[in-house]
């Protein structure tokens, strides 16, 4: 859904909430992969804080690839809406340090 529910008629916004598989607010893990370089984790943390001001960086999980070239970073944000998650995924996916977002 590309439109913000604020721009949808009330019945359509309500239907979107009812059809969601996620209950809001909820803790939502996101896996981000990038080349293991200095600043990757800090960049991902900054994006997470932008979308979830209460984001707790101590919950970040890191996993190196077998060869050590890539780093998997799992962040868990408090998801408050589908729109928030869509924009968070878009922002992470277009970040120059990020290769994949799951």
N, C-alpha and C positions, 0 to 999 in steps of 0.2 A: 504494500500500500504506500504510494508515494505522497498522497495528500495527507495533510495534518488533520486529525479528527476535529480540530477546532473549526476547520473549513467545511466539514461535512454536516449535512442535516442531522438533527439530533437522533432520529431513528437509525440512520446509517452508522453513526458513531457508536451507538449502543449495540448494534448488530456486530460491529467489528470487535468490540470488547467481549461479547458473548461467544464469538467464533475463535477467539484466541486460545491457544494451547497453554499459554503462560498466564498465571495469576499475578497481578501486579499489586503491590511491589513484591519482588522476589530476588533472591540472590542468583545471579546468572553468570556462569563461567564462560569465558571467551578465550580461545587459544589463538595466539599470534606467533607466527614464525618469521624470522628474519636472519640475515647474515649476522653472525656473532661479531659485533663491533662495539666499541665503546660508545655509550649513549643510547643504545637500543632500549634497554629496560627503562631508563629515565624518560625517553620519548613516549613509550607506551604508558608509563605511569602518568605522565602529564595529560595525555588524552583521556585516560580513565578518570582522573580528577576533574577534568572539564565537564564530563557527562555525569559524574557521580561525586559531588563535593565531599562526601563522607567516605570515599574510597580508602580502604586500609591497605597500604602498600606492603604491609607485613604478611599479607595473604598470598602474595605473588609466588607462583611456582615456576621454577626454571628447569629446563631439560635440554641438554646439549645433544646434537645429532651424533650419530656413531663416529663420524669422521671429525667432529668438533668444529665444522665450518658454520653450522646453523645453530640457532638457539630458539627453543620453544618457550614461550612465556604465557602462562595461564593467569589471567586476571579474573577476579570475581567481583562484578559490579552489582549495585542495587538497581535492578531494572524497574522503571516506573511506568513505561509505556512502550508500545510497539514502535512509535515514532522515535523515541530516545534510542532504542536498540538499533533501528535502521540507520540512524544518523551516526551512531557510534561505529557500526560496521563500515559505513561509507568512509568515515574519517580515518579509521585504521587501515582500510584497504588501499587508500590513496596516499598513505604516508610513504615517503621515499625509502625509509629504512625497513618497511614491512613487505614481505613476500606473499604471505598467505594468512587469512583470518578464517577461523572455524568457529 
